[in-house]
Amino acid sequence: MFGRKNKKTPEQGRARQPRYSGQPARPAFSYYTSRAPEVTPRRTSGRREGGEGATGKGKRQGRLPRIPLAQVPFWLLVVVAVVCAAKLLSLSTSPKVIVLDQSAVTATYLQPTDVYAKAAQRLLSSSITNRTKLTADVNGTARALEHEFPELQTVSLTLPLIGNRPIVYVQAARPSVVLQSSQGNYAVNASGVVLARLKSLPAAVPIVVDQSAAAPHAGQQYLPGTTVSFIRTVAYQLSAAKLSVAAYVLPVSSPYELDVRLEGKPYVIKCNLAADALTQSGAAIATIQQLGATTPGSYLDVRVPGRVYYK
């Protein structure tokens, strides 16, 4: 209207050309049609030419890794070290028994070493933990042997450093007194426990004559420990005074009485087991020394504290 020219719209600028029947139609421009189609690579199957497939691959994965030849000596040393360690730590169940401080007294009632060896072998074989030095019950085995054989005072089990055979050291208990009963002679320790039956009487051991009909048994308590201590104290005092004792008698009629028979004397010294042994033995020694050549004909009684009676 005012002299301006009308702008053509894009649609008007791209007006379609008339299509003639003899000319081919131009394809419409498109972004997707102008790009060349991409070729997607096809996935091949697990098989390969030459017959190799998934089965062959699985076989290759299941094979053990090969050890390089340079590492073979190292692994051989490891195997040898393990075998040597197992051999060194293993423990035999057949021990060796050694008797310590065997004397003429203990030899009368000690059993042969084979008896102790078989008992120790039985105890070691009873548990699989006793097959190695690291797990062997050393203290438990020793205590079991002491309980089984009362004639043994101490038992110790040692493990060898190089070898595999354990060593059992046994020490016999020395008798404090010798018990004479109607059943025979028995060794008794300081606690009054019967150790074993004696084949012969040992020297320098107090002999106690029991007039009761009780039967002693090895490993069982027969005399009170206080009675054994009383007899040992009286024996020491009389020995220091140069008085020889033939026997110590426990009369069946009086349970708290102890009769001391002196060598070559017609009388006995009557003591009270419930009183002090040192006081009574001292009173008896003083009276004998005071009497001198005069000796009692029947007894010397020191059972009453502070008094001495003789007949």
ABEGO torsion letter per residue (X at the ends): XAGBBBBBBAAAABBBBBBBAABBBBBBBBAAAABBBBBBBBBBBABBBGGBBAAAAAAAAABBBBBBAAAAAAAAAAAAAAAAAAAAABBBABBBBBBBGBBAAAAAABBBAAAAAAAAAAAAAABAAAABAAABBAAAAAAAAAAABAABABBBBBBBAABABBBBBBBBBBBABBBBBAAEBBBBBAAGBBABBBABBBBGBBBBBBABABBBBBGBBABBAAAAAAAAAAAAAAAAAGBBBABBBBBAABAABBBBBBBGBABBBBBBAABBAAAAAAAAAAAAAAAEABBBAABBBAABBGBBBBX
